[in-house]
Amino acid sequence: MAKKSNGRSNRGALQLYRGYNFINKDPAIDKIRTIVQQEGVSEAQLHVLSGVSTTTFANWFRGDTKRPQFCTLAAAAAAIGYDWELQKKKVVNIETELPKAQAWLDKQRRKQE
């Protein structure tokens, strides 16, 4: 079980990130579901192609999985010819964003105390 510096457990706590937030499920699950549907591949076929279990797919698409592991997502995508690429979406001024980000991070830490 993960421990915070003060010795209390943070298990089950919602981890928020300033630049990437979602409520129910990671949007990557929707992306995988969409490409699987577009390709017309069944979960059983995807299992054979990727080595990822059909139970994992069921948990992603209809179950309780909220944050799948990247390596599992990437394996499923690669098995049907897709990859994840980092693409620059905007220019970020680090000098002006750092103080904002630090304030946000400090606020999140205060909420956990």
N, C-alpha and C positions, 0 to 999 in steps of 0.2 A: 504494500500500500504506500502510495506517495505521501511524504510528510513535508509540511511547510517548515520554514526555518524556526517557527515558534513551537514545533513539535505536534501541532494539530494536523489531522488528516485533511487533505483536500480532495479526496476521492469523491466522485459524484458531483463535484463543483463544476459549473459551466465555465469553460475556458473561452474567454473572448479575445479576439485579435482585432486590432484597430483596422486593418485593411481587408479582413476576410471574415465575415460573420454570416451565419445562417441560423434558422430557428429549429427546424425539424431534422432535415437530413442534408448532408453535404451535397451541393449541386453536382458534384462529379458523378454521383449515382444516377442523376437524371441524364447526364451526358452519355454514360455507358448504356443506360436503358434505351436511349434514342438510337444510338448507332447499332445496337443489337437488333432492335426492331427494323431499322432501315435495311440492314443486311439480311434480314429474314432468317437469322440463326436462332435455333432453340437453345435453351439453357443446357440441355444435354449435349448438344453439338459443341457449344462453347466450352463446356467442361473438357471434352476430348481434345479440342484444339489448344486450350490454354493450360490445362492441368488444374485450374481453379475448380473447387467442388461446386456441385449444383446447389448444395445447401447454402454456400456463400452467396450465390446469385439470388436464391429465394430470400435470404435475409436482407440483401441490398434492396431488392425490388418490392418485396411484400412484407418484410420482417422488420426487426428492431434495429438493424445496423444503422447508425447515424454517421459514423466516421470510418469509412473503410481505409485500409492501408493502401498507400500509393502503389507499392510494388504489386499488389493484387489487381488494382485497377489497371495498371500499365500492362500486366500480363494478359488480362482479358482483352484489352484494346489491341495489343500487338498481335494477338492470335487471329484477329480479323482485319489486320492491315492498318491499324491506327496507331498514333503515338501522341504523347503530350509534349508540347513544345512551349518554352517560355518565349513570349512575344512582348516586346515593349509596347505598352498601351498609351502611356503619357510621359511627359517630362516632369520629373519631380525635383524641386529645388530643395536639396538636402538641408541647406542652412535655415530655410524658413520652416521646413517640416519637422526638424528635430525638436524644437521647443514644444510644438503642438503635440507631437507623439509622446514626449516625456510627460507632459501634463496629463494626457489621456492615461498613460501607464500608471502614473502616481495615483490617479483617481481610482483605477481598477484595484490597485493594491490596498488603498484605504477601505474600499468596499469589502475586501476579504478579511479585514482585521476584526 
